[in-house]
Amino acid sequence: MPVIAPTPTTPEYPLVVFDAEGREVAEADGSALSESVAARIAAGGVTDVVLLCHGWLDALADAESAYHAWLETAHPLAWPGPVPPLVIGAHWPSTPLATGEPPDVPAELEAHLADGTLATAVANAGSDIADFLSFWTMRQRAITLGSSPTGLARLVSRVFSAGSAAGGTGIRLHLVGHSLGCIALSGALSAAGAAQGPHAATLFLAQAAESSWAFSARAPFLTGGTGKYHAVVDEGLVDGALVATRSTHDEALGVWYRLGMEFVLQRSYAAAAPGQPARAAAIGAEGLGFDPSVPTAGVLPPLVPGATHFALAAGHQYSIDGSALIASHADVDHIEIARLFFEAVAVVTGGRSPTPR
């Protein structure tokens, strides 16, 4: 995929494309765009990199449109660092039905489909069974994208390595995910960060379609007894702030994710502990959960229209209720969310809080 051309309100950026198996798709000349990106960083002059990863039901054109909207919304804000960042977009095929591909049925769901209990539960929730199956098929694809040695983890590793090659203090990498893209970024950071040593500067999760307990050191109700990406917090793989939005209006997470956790992974929707998210909850629905409690985890005041300042600290993890702004799973294009991200960036850049240009 060629580099996406700049517009008056958005920067030029490379869009790295991956296939359904989590492998980077070669450019027309056989080269890997991630290598070109690494060479650009290694040449020097780049201090910050922002890696964007979209979520469910985004074809290539949809991903470009989403990234354009996010970048355009953030354009009025001054980047809180010495120079503007290098932006990288990632695209993965998250629209199986758009190409006529039949939805895969997770083995755990087959019996429930056969006896009709799953279809009944989905219908009672006012949802469509094809959409539900697509969501859960794409969840597994996002996990693969994050963990594949030729996928997103390799791109993250190349950014880290190129930053070291450029000299100085290396590169500050800011990860921004939406929906199932948050799973992919969490997996890539867990794999690349632990292996390479460098850490992400910021991890920003907009309506994350991943378990509320993904970063918990103890979750006996999950497979393995821990959160899948607990190393992110346990090993301190985010030097700055980990920030996650949530909304009570997110039907995809409040309904489809919950039903999937109940049927696919046999998790109860009961609360894991007083004041904590449910065992089957998604981050974008109920926020972050930790067991044992993490002293650095906190809840920010609700994200409301016109919000301009957020008290964030390095090495901390934050949930923020965006219900006053976020009306649906895909409704994350708001200047207040951009300000929140920029203020998270300012934690590690030492820059001022985001202000209009």
N, C-alpha and C positions, 0 to 999 in steps of 0.2 A: 504494500500500500504506500503510495507516495506521501510525502509530508503534506499535511493539511495547510493550505495557504492562509496567511494572516488576513484579517479584516480590520477595519478601523477600530473595532472594539474587542478583538480577540487575537492572541498571538499565533504565530506559526508553531505547529507542533507535529511530531511524528506519531503515527497511529500504528502500533504494533499489533498484528493480527495473529490469533491462535485458532487451531482447529478444534473439533469436538473431543479429541484425545488429549488436549492440553499442550499440543506442540506448536511452536511458532511457525507460521506459514512464511516460506521464503518469498523474497521479492522476485520480480520478473526476471532479473539477471542471476537469480540463484543465491543472492546474498541474504544475510539476516539483518533486518533493520535494527535489532537490538545491538548488533556489533557497531553499526554506524552511530547509534546513539552513544555507545560507550566511547567511541573514538572522539566524538564531539565533546564529551565531558573531560576526557583525558587531555585534550588539547588546552584545557585551562579556561578560566574566565567564568565558570559556572560555580555558584556557591550553593544553590538550592535547586532541587528537582521535585516537581509535583507529579505523581503518578496517579492517573484517574482510571477507575475500573467500574464499568456499568453493571447493571444487574439483569434481571429476568426480562425476557421478551424484547430484547433490543437487537435488531438486525444491524448490519453495518451502517446503513444510512441513519438509523435511529440513534446509534451510538454517537455518530458525528453530530447529529442535531442536539443530543443531550449535552455533549461536551461544549458545543458552541453556546448553548443556553447558560451553562454553569459559568463559563469563562466570561461571557458577556455580562452576566449579573454581577460578577466580581470586579469588572473593569473599573467602575467608579472609585474603587478602594485602592489606596496606595499600598504596594507590597511592603510588608514590614521587614525589609532586609536591604542589604547594600545594593543589590542589583536584581532585576526581575528574574523569576525562576525559569528553568527549562521545564516546559510542560510535556508530559508523555501521556498519550492515550493508549489504552489497551482495549482490544475487541475480541470477544469470544462468542461462538454461536449459541445464543440462549433462546432461540425461537424455533424449536423443532417442528412445530406444526406449520410454520410458515413455508417450509420447503416440502411439505407432504410427508415428512418423516413421522411414522407412527410413534406415539408415546411409549416409552419403555415402562414396564410395570415392575417396580421394586418387588423382589421376591416376598418381602414381608407383607405386601399388599394383596398378593394374588388370591389368598384364601378369603380375605375380606371382600374382594371384588366378586368372587364366585358365589358367596352366600348373600350378597346384596347389602351387607351392613355398611360398607364404606359409601356406596352410592347413596344410600338412604341418609347417612350422616351429612354428606356433602350437600345433598338436595335440601335437607332440613336447614342447613346453614345458608341457603339461598345462593349456592354456588354451582359451577359446572364441573362435572367429573373430568372432562378433558383438560380444562385449565388446571385443575388440582394435580392431575398426573404430570402435566407439563412442568409445573412448579417443582415437583419432587424429582423429576428426571433431571432438570437443570441444576438442582441443588447438588446432585452427585457430580455433574459436569464441572461445577464451580470448585468442588473439592479437588477434582483431578487437575484442573487448571492451576490451582495453587501449589500442588505437591509435585507435579510433573517435573522431572529434571531438565526437560526442554521447554518448559512453560514459563509461568510468571516468576517462579523462584529464580530461574536463570536470568531473567531480565533484571530482577532486583539485585542479584549477585553481581551482574555486570556493571550496574550503576555503582554499587559499593566499590568494586575493584577499580573502576575507572576513576572514581573520586580519589582513591588512594594514589593512583598513578599520577594524578594531576598535582600532587604535593599539597602542602599546607595542612589544614586540619581535615581534609576530606570533604565529602558532600553531605549536605543535610537533605535527607529524603523524606518527603511528606506524602503519605499514602492517603488517598481519598477514594472511598468505595461507596457504592449504593446497592442496597438489596443483596442479591447473591454475590455481587462483586466484593462485598465485605468478607465473605468466606474465602474467596480466592486470594485476597490481599493478606488476610490473617495467616493462611497456609503458606504463602510465599515468604512472609516475614519470618514465620517460625522456622522454615527450612533454610532460607538464605542467611538470616540473622544469626542463628545458632551456629551455622557452618562457617560463616565468614568473620564473625566477631563484631563488625560495625552494626549499629542499631539505627532504626528509623528515627527521624526527628519528631514526626507527628503521625498519629494514626487516627483518621477521622472517618467515622462510620455513620453514614446517613441511612436511616431506616434499615438497619442490618437484618438480613434474613438468616441469621445464625443464632444458635442457642444463647440465651441469657447467661448460661454457665460456661460458654466457650473458653473463657480465660480463667476459670476457677481451678485452684489447685486440688479441690476435693468436690466431687459430684457423684456420689455413689449410685445415683439413679441413671447415670450415663454409662455407655459402654466404656470400659476401662477404668471407671471410677474417678476420672478427672475430666476437665474441659479439654476438648481436642487441641486447643491452642493455648493451654495454660502457660507454656514457656514464654509467651509474649510478656506476661506480667511477672512470672517467677524468675525469669532470667533478665528482666529489665530491658527488653528489646526495643522499647520506645523511650528515648531520652527525654522527650518533651511530654506532651499531654496526649492521652487516649480519650477521645470524645465521641459519644454516641448519642444520636437523637432517637426519640421515640414518640409515638403518637397513638392516641386512642382511636383515631380514624383510619388506621392502616388495616384494611380488611384482609389483605393478602397474608399478613402476619397474625392478626387476631383470629382469623378463621382457618385459612389453608395451612399455615405453618403449625398451628396448634393441633388441627386434625391429623396432620402428617406425623407429628411427634407421637400422638396418641396411638395411631394405627401402625405406622411404620416401625417406630422404636418402642412402642408399648410404654410410653411415659404417662404418668398421671398428671392431670392439670392442677393438682393440689399445690398449694404454696410449699416451697422447699423449707422455708423457715419464716417465722413472723417478720413481716416487713420486707420480705425478699420476693423476687419474681417466682412464678410457678415453675415447676419442674419442666413443663413442656413449652415454656414461653420463649419468644424470640426477643432479641435485644431491641429491635425497632418497635416492639409492642409494649414491653415492660421494663426495659433497661438492663443494666448489668447486674449480675449476681455473683457473690463471692462467698465461699465457705472453705476455710474459716474467713472471717471478715478481713478485708485488706485495709489497713490504716490510710492508704493513699486513695481509696475509692470514695467518691462523694457524689452528691446530687446537686446540680446547679439549679438556680431559680428558673421557672418556666420561661421558655423562649417565646416572647410575645412580639407583636408588630412594633417596630421601632426600636427594638433592643439594640444597644450599641456597645455595652461593656460586659465582660465576663471575667470573673476572677479565677484564673487558671494557674497551675503550678507545674513545674517539670516533674516527670515521674509519677503523675497522678492520673487516675482514671475517672471519667465523669459521665453520668447519664444526665440528659436534659430533656424535659417534656416539651415537645414542640407542637402539642395538639392545637394550640391557638393559631398556628400557621399551617401545619402540615395536614391537608384535608384528605390525602390518600397515599398509597404506597409510593407512587411516583412523584408526588408533589414536594420536591426538595429544592426547587429553584427559587430561592428567596434571598434577598440581600442580607437579611438577619443571619441566615445560615452561613453565607459567605463571610460576614463579619466574625462570626464565631470561629470559623476555620482560620481566618487571618490572625485572630487573637491567639489561637493555639500556636500558630507559626511564630508569633512574636515572643512566645515563651522561650524559644531556643535561639532565635536570631538576635535577641536583644533590642529589636526594633520597637517603635512606638505602637500603641494600639491602632488598628486600622482606621484611617481617616479618608475622607474624599480626596481625590487628586486635586 
